[in-house]
Amino acid sequence: MIYWAHKRSEYESHQQDAYLDETFGHLHAGSGISLAADLSFRTGLSRAQVAILNSLSAGIGAATLLQPNLMIWLISYLLCGLFFCFVIWRAFLILVGLSARQQSTPALPTQSAGLPVYSVLIPVYQEAEIMAQLAGAMRALNWPQDRLDIQLLIEADDRETLRAAQRMQFPPRTRVSIVPSHGPRTKPNALNYGLSRAKGTYLTIYDAEDLPHPDQLRDAYKAFQICPPQTACLQAPLIADNPDENWLSAHWALEYDVQFGLLLPGLTRLKMPVLLGGTSNHFRLDALHALGGWDAWNVTEDADLGLRIARAGLRCAMISLPTFEDAPTDLNVWVAQRSRWVKGFIQTWLVLMRSPRVTLRELGLRQFIAANLSLGTAILAPLLFAPCMVIVLLALASNTLAIGPIGMTLLIAALMIGLVGDLCAPGRWHLRRMVAMLTRTFYWPLHFLAAVRAIWELAKDPFFWAKTPHKPRQTESHPSCSTGLSASVSPPAS
């Protein structure tokens, strides 16, 4: 059984009250944000995991020395089997995601009377340059200002960002919360500090560079009213605001179009565990308290929380109105960001598999398999891209080396499914997008660099947070984009 600290507050409907009483009745009461030790990566690998890892390493090493040909054969077929599962899983999610895009968007509430307090947490660090843009984005939110509870979460030593924030015109009830210096210097640590002081019925997270659609809070509020009461979180689509800036940003933008336009809608329609995005998550505050907030020691706290939502018997869903972000345009920045993601996915999987039988009992077989497929793809695929490409190139250049019919079938299937996903993903078409589709085989191997760095950091500095630098938008207007879940929309002017 999983234990969370739980602090109850009144819900707006008797149905929600009844469901929460039934769902969280076994949770012990508490006055603060607390996450059970076995659900956090703070302690790293468990003793059992260390023992299994050592045994596997010793066994594989000994078997390779004694029977090298047999081990090569076994490892090859194991990797082919895993690759086959990942390819089929992605194809299935794309098909389901396409059907999910056909759903109509509910009409947004136009009246402000009766709307609840909505908390907005914005963790910022070394973001003085972007404060003016952030203040404008928050002023643009279409929500009564007397019911907006905005917190800027600023680290204790970040005086430059604090001074910049104090000079800007944020909505009247915006608060600055100085995050204490104790604990890890991570985004989830700051979010937990803000969560303990949040005043709203609902809560969302934005990053400093985000430009959320002005009506996004109303979109989430309306969805919460019509979704089943066990829906604890709504994810807004994330869209790159600069997809045509260079080759790297075009690929990043296309990845996000596939992820938030097809894969996540597919997962939510299937009621499967969701690896949430790091921003624009909308929560029922009571459920978030009950779940223990975020794991401050996990560098992909969003993915970890998505799985804990599923383990608690709750659900995630998608909304339509997006948030616009800037895609990385520098390779060093891209590698640092991507390595943090891969490292966090590994941390999340290790926590999930500390006690597989407990996790299986909590999730059920279907969700257990789905969670492992999603995390497995996110972890192993970056590690396999470059080696597989090298093997294929060597086979094409050699008269003796061949990848065989199974390998060739998997290769063609992976390329075709990737192309189908890129073609079907929502988003604005432009020249760089088409170039990105045709050059995917040169982009995916770059993930290997990030994956190697992630493994090195996991061993050397597991809690290091590789911050992505941000700059203000250079343009005053932004192109219209489609999320695939609603009509075309445009971000607010920066």
C-alpha positions in Angstrom: 0.0 0.0 0.0 1.2 3.5 -0.8 1.0 6.2 1.8 0.8 9.9 1.1 0.4 12.9 3.4 -3.1 14.1 2.8 -4.8 17.4 3.6 -8.5 17.7 2.7 -10.4 20.8 1.7 -13.9 21.1 0.3 -14.7 20.2 -3.2 -17.3 22.0 -5.3 -19.5 19.0 -5.8 -20.8 16.2 -3.6 -19.8 13.6 -6.2 -16.1 14.7 -6.0 -16.3 14.6 -2.2 -17.7 11.1 -2.3 -15.0 9.9 -4.7 -12.1 11.4 -2.8 -13.4 10.0 0.5 -13.4 6.6 -1.1 -10.1 6.9 -2.9 -8.1 8.6 -0.2 -9.8 7.2 2.8 -6.8 5.0 3.6 -4.3 7.8 3.5 -3.0 9.2 6.8 -3.6 12.8 7.6 -0.9 15.4 7.6 -0.5 19.2 7.6 2.4 19.5 5.0 3.7 18.2 1.7 5.2 14.8 2.3 6.3 12.0 -0.1 6.9 8.5 1.2 10.6 7.5 1.0 9.9 4.5 -1.2 8.3 6.8 -3.8 11.2 9.2 -4.0 14.6 8.8 -5.7 16.3 10.4 -2.7 17.8 7.1 -1.6 18.8 6.0 -5.1 18.8 2.3 -5.9 17.4 -0.1 -3.4 19.6 -2.9 -2.0 17.7 -5.4 -4.1 18.3 -3.4 -7.3 22.0 -3.1 -6.5 22.2 -6.8 -5.9 20.3 -7.6 -9.2 22.5 -5.1 -11.1 25.7 -6.7 -9.8 24.5 -10.2 -10.4 23.5 -9.4 -14.0 26.8 -7.6 -14.7 28.8 -10.5 -13.3 26.6 -13.1 -15.1 26.7 -11.4 -18.5 30.5 -10.8 -18.2 31.2 -14.5 -17.3 28.8 -15.8 -20.0 30.4 -13.5 -22.7 33.9 -14.9 -21.8 32.7 -18.5 -21.9 30.2 -18.4 -24.8 30.7 -15.1 -26.7 28.8 -16.2 -29.8 25.9 -17.4 -27.8 25.8 -14.2 -25.8 25.9 -12.1 -29.0 23.0 -14.1 -30.4 21.0 -13.8 -27.2 21.6 -10.0 -26.8 20.8 -9.4 -30.5 17.4 -11.2 -30.3 16.6 -9.5 -26.9 17.3 -6.1 -28.4 15.2 -7.0 -31.5 12.4 -8.1 -29.3 12.5 -4.9 -27.3 12.7 -2.8 -30.4 9.7 -4.6 -31.9 7.7 -3.9 -28.8 8.6 -0.2 -28.8 7.8 0.1 -32.5 4.4 -1.6 -32.2 3.6 0.5 -29.1 4.3 3.8 -30.8 2.3 2.8 -33.9 -0.7 1.8 -31.7 -0.5 5.2 -29.8 -0.4 7.1 -33.0 -3.5 5.4 -34.3 -5.4 6.0 -31.0 -4.1 9.6 -30.9 -5.4 10.3 -34.3 -8.9 9.2 -33.2 -8.6 11.3 -30.0 -8.0 14.4 -32.1 -11.5 14.2 -33.6 -13.1 15.0 -30.2 -14.9 18.4 -30.1 -13.8 21.0 -27.6 -16.3 22.0 -24.9 -17.4 25.6 -24.9 -15.5 27.8 -22.4 -17.2 29.6 -19.6 -17.7 33.2 -20.4 -18.9 34.4 -17.0 -16.5 35.2 -14.3 -18.9 34.9 -11.4 -18.4 31.8 -9.4 -15.0 31.0 -10.8 -12.7 29.6 -8.0 -9.2 30.7 -7.0 -6.6 29.3 -9.4 -3.0 28.9 -8.2 -0.2 29.4 -10.7 3.4 28.3 -9.7 6.3 29.7 -11.7 9.7 28.4 -10.6 12.4 30.8 -12.0 16.2 30.7 -11.6 18.5 33.2 -13.3 15.6 34.5 -15.4 15.9 38.3 -14.9 16.1 38.9 -18.7 12.7 37.2 -19.3 10.7 38.8 -16.5 9.0 41.4 -18.6 7.7 38.8 -21.1 6.5 36.6 -18.2 4.6 39.4 -16.6 2.9 40.1 -19.9 1.9 36.5 -20.3 0.4 36.4 -16.8 -1.5 39.7 -17.4 -2.9 38.1 -20.5 -4.6 35.2 -18.6 -8.4 35.4 -19.0 -9.2 34.8 -15.3 -10.5 37.2 -12.7 -7.4 38.9 -11.2 -8.8 38.8 -7.7 -9.0 34.9 -8.1 -5.5 34.4 -9.5 -3.0 33.2 -6.9 0.4 33.5 -8.7 3.6 32.6 -7.0 7.0 33.4 -8.4 9.3 30.8 -6.8 12.8 32.4 -6.7 15.9 30.8 -5.2 17.3 32.5 -2.1 20.6 33.5 -3.8 19.0 34.7 -7.1 18.8 38.4 -6.2 19.0 39.6 -9.9 15.8 37.7 -10.8 14.1 39.0 -7.6 15.0 42.6 -8.4 13.8 42.2 -12.0 10.5 40.6 -10.9 9.9 43.5 -8.4 10.1 46.0 -11.3 7.5 44.3 -13.5 3.8 44.7 -13.6 2.5 41.3 -12.6 -1.2 40.8 -11.8 -2.1 42.4 -8.4 -2.2 39.3 -6.2 1.2 37.9 -7.5 3.4 36.8 -4.6 7.2 36.2 -4.5 8.1 33.1 -2.5 11.8 32.8 -1.7 12.7 29.1 -1.8 15.0 28.2 1.1 18.5 27.1 0.3 18.2 23.7 2.0 17.3 20.7 -0.1 18.3 20.0 -3.7 18.5 22.8 -6.2 15.8 21.4 -8.4 12.6 22.6 -10.0 10.4 20.1 -8.0 11.9 21.3 -4.7 10.8 24.8 -5.6 7.4 23.6 -6.7 6.8 21.8 -3.4 7.6 25.0 -1.5 5.0 26.8 -3.6 2.5 24.0 -3.2 2.6 24.3 0.6 1.5 27.9 0.2 -1.0 27.6 -2.7 -4.5 28.9 -2.0 -6.5 27.8 -5.0 -8.9 25.0 -5.8 -6.9 24.3 -8.9 -3.2 24.7 -9.6 -1.1 24.9 -12.7 2.7 25.3 -13.5 4.3 27.5 -16.0 8.0 28.0 -16.9 9.5 31.4 -17.1 9.6 31.4 -21.0 6.0 30.1 -21.4 3.3 31.9 -23.3 0.1 30.1 -22.3 -3.0 30.7 -24.4 -5.0 33.4 -22.5 -8.1 31.1 -22.2 -6.1 28.0 -21.0 -7.3 28.3 -17.3 -10.9 28.4 -18.5 -10.3 25.5 -20.8 -8.9 23.4 -17.8 -11.7 24.6 -15.4 -14.4 23.5 -17.9 -12.7 20.2 -18.5 -12.5 19.5 -14.7 -16.3 20.1 -14.5 -17.1 17.5 -17.1 -14.3 14.9 -16.6 -14.8 12.0 -14.1 -13.9 13.1 -10.6 -10.9 10.8 -10.5 -9.2 13.0 -13.1 -6.4 14.6 -11.1 -4.4 16.3 -13.8 -5.0 17.9 -17.2 -2.1 18.4 -19.6 -2.1 21.3 -22.1 -0.3 20.8 -25.4 3.2 22.4 -25.6 4.1 23.9 -28.9 7.5 25.3 -30.1 7.2 29.0 -30.9 10.4 29.0 -33.1 10.1 25.8 -35.2 11.6 27.5 -38.3 14.6 29.1 -36.6 17.1 26.4 -37.5 17.4 22.6 -38.2 17.6 21.7 -34.5 14.6 23.7 -33.4 12.6 22.2 -36.3 13.3 18.7 -35.1 12.5 19.6 -31.5 9.2 21.2 -32.5 8.3 18.2 -34.6 9.0 15.9 -31.6 6.7 18.0 -29.5 4.0 18.0 -32.1 4.0 14.2 -32.1 4.3 13.9 -28.4 1.5 16.3 -27.4 -0.6 15.9 -30.6 -0.7 12.1 -30.9 1.1 10.1 -28.2 -0.3 11.7 -25.0 -3.8 12.0 -26.4 -3.5 8.3 -27.2 -2.4 7.4 -23.7 -5.1 9.5 -22.1 -7.8 8.0 -24.3 -6.6 4.5 -23.3 -6.5 5.5 -19.6 -2.9 4.6 -19.4 -0.1 6.2 -17.3 1.1 9.5 -18.7 4.6 10.9 -18.6 3.5 14.5 -18.1 5.2 17.5 -19.6 7.2 19.8 -17.3 4.8 22.7 -17.6 1.1 23.5 -18.2 -0.1 20.7 -16.0 -3.4 21.6 -14.3 -4.2 19.8 -11.0 -7.0 19.5 -8.5 -5.1 20.9 -5.5 -6.5 18.3 -3.0 -5.4 15.4 -5.2 -1.9 16.9 -5.6 -1.6 17.3 -1.8 -2.8 13.7 -1.4 -0.1 12.5 -3.8 2.6 14.2 -1.8 3.5 16.8 -4.5 6.6 16.3 -6.6 9.7 14.2 -5.9 12.4 16.9 -5.2 15.1 14.4 -6.0 13.9 13.4 -9.5 15.0 15.6 -12.4 11.9 14.6 -14.4 9.4 15.2 -11.7 6.7 15.5 -14.3 7.1 11.9 -15.5 7.4 10.6 -12.0 4.2 12.4 -10.9 2.3 11.1 -13.9 3.1 7.5 -12.9 2.2 8.2 -9.2 -1.2 9.5 -10.3 -1.8 6.2 -12.1 -0.6 4.2 -9.1 -3.1 6.0 -6.9 -6.0 5.0 -9.2 -6.4 8.5 -10.7 -6.3 9.7 -14.2 -4.8 12.3 -16.5 -6.5 13.9 -19.5 -5.6 16.4 -22.2 -7.1 19.9 -22.9 -6.9 21.8 -26.1 -5.5 25.3 -25.6 -1.7 25.2 -25.8 1.4 26.8 -24.2 4.1 28.2 -26.5 7.7 27.6 -25.7 11.1 28.3 -27.4 12.8 25.2 -28.8 16.6 24.9 -28.2 18.7 26.2 -31.1 22.1 25.3 -29.7 23.4 21.7 -29.7 25.0 22.1 -26.3 21.8 23.4 -24.8 19.8 20.6 -26.5 22.2 17.9 -25.2 22.1 19.2 -21.6 18.3 19.4 -21.6 17.9 15.9 -23.2 20.4 14.3 -20.9 18.4 15.6 -17.9 15.3 14.0 -19.3 16.9 10.6 -19.9 18.5 10.7 -16.5 15.1 11.5 -14.9 13.4 8.7 -16.9 15.9 6.3 -15.5 15.3 7.6 -12.0 11.6 7.3 -12.5 11.8 3.7 -13.8 14.1 2.7 -10.8 11.5 4.0 -8.4 8.7 2.3 -10.2 10.5 -1.0 -10.1 11.7 -1.0 -6.5 8.9 -3.4 -5.8 7.5 -4.7 -9.1 4.8 -6.8 -7.4 3.4 -3.8 -5.5 3.5 -1.7 -8.6 1.7 -4.4 -10.6 -1.0 -4.7 -8.0 -1.5 -0.9 -7.9 -1.5 -0.4 -11.7 -2.9 -3.7 -13.0 -1.3 -5.6 -15.8 -2.3 -3.3 -18.7 -1.1 -0.1 -17.1 2.0 -1.9 -15.7 3.0 -2.9 -19.2 2.2 0.5 -20.7 4.3 2.3 -18.1 7.3 0.1 -18.8 6.8 0.5 -22.5 6.7 4.3 -22.3 9.7 4.5 -20.0 11.5 1.8 -21.9 11.2 3.7 -25.1 12.3 6.9 -23.5 15.4 5.3 -22.0 16.6 2.6 -24.4 15.7 4.3 -27.7 18.3 7.1 -27.3 20.9 4.5 -26.4 20.2 2.4 -29.5 19.8 5.0 -32.2 23.5 5.6 -32.9 24.7 2.0 -32.5 21.9 0.8 -34.8 22.8 3.3 -37.4 26.5 2.4 -37.3 25.6 -1.3 -37.7 23.3 -0.6 -40.7 26.0 1.5 -42.3 28.7 -1.2 -41.7 26.3 -3.9 -43.1 25.7 -1.8 -46.2 29.4 -1.3 -46.8 30.4 -4.9 -46.0 30.1 -8.1 -48.0 30.2 -10.3 -44.9 28.2 -8.4 -42.3 24.4 -8.4 -42.7 21.6 -7.3 -40.4 19.3 -10.1 -41.6 15.6 -10.1 -42.6 14.4 -9.4 -39.0 16.7 -6.4 -38.6 15.8 -5.0 -42.0 12.0 -5.5 -41.3 12.3 -3.7 -38.0 14.4 -0.9 -39.5 11.9 -0.3 -42.3 8.9 -0.5 -39.9 10.5 2.0 -37.5 11.3 4.5 -40.2 7.8 4.2 -41.7 6.0 4.5 -38.4 8.2 7.5 -37.5 7.3 9.1 -40.9 3.6 8.4 -40.4 3.7 10.1 -37.0 5.5 13.1 -38.4 3.1 13.5 -41.2 0.0 13.1 -39.0 1.2 15.3 -36.2 -0.6 18.7 -35.8 1.3 21.9 -36.3 2.2 24.5 -38.8 3.8 23.3 -42.1 6.9 25.1 -43.2 10.1 24.4 -45.2 12.2 23.4 -42.1 9.5 21.0 -40.9 9.7 19.2 -44.2 13.5 19.1 -44.1 13.2 17.8 -40.6 11.0 14.9 -41.7 13.5 14.0 -44.4 16.5 14.1 -42.1 15.2 12.3 -39.0 17.8 9.6 -39.4 20.5 12.2 -38.8 18.7 13.7 -35.8 17.8 10.6 -33.8 21.5 9.5 -33.3 22.2 12.8 -31.5 20.1 11.3 -28.7 22.9 8.9 -28.0 25.2 11.8 -26.9 22.5 12.9 -24.4 21.9 9.3 -23.2 25.6 8.7 -22.5 25.9 11.9 -20.6 22.7 11.0 -18.6 24.3 7.7 -17.5 27.5 9.4 -16.5 25.6 12.1 -14.5 23.4 9.5 -12.9 26.5 7.8 -11.4 28.4 11.0 -10.7 25.9 13.7 -9.8 22.3 12.2 -9.9 20.5 15.3 -8.6 22.3 17.9 -10.8 19.7 20.0 -12.7 20.9 21.1 -16.1 19.1 24.4 -16.5 18.0 25.4 -20.0 18.8 29.1 -20.6 16.0 31.3 -22.0 15.9 34.6 -23.9 13.0 36.9 -24.5 11.1 36.5 -27.8 12.5 38.5 -30.7 9.2 39.0 -32.4 6.0 40.8 -31.5 3.6 38.5 -33.3 3.4 34.7 -33.6 2.0 32.4 -36.2 -1.2 30.5 -35.7 -0.8 26.8 -34.9 -3.2 23.9 -34.4 -2.9 21.5 -31.5 -4.9 18.9 -33.4 -7.5 19.0 -30.5 -9.1 22.3 -31.4 -9.3 25.1 -33.9 -6.1 27.0 -34.8 -5.0 29.3 -32.0 -2.2 31.9 -31.6 -0.1 32.7 -28.5 -0.3 36.0 -26.8 2.0 38.7 -28.0 5.1 38.9 -25.9 
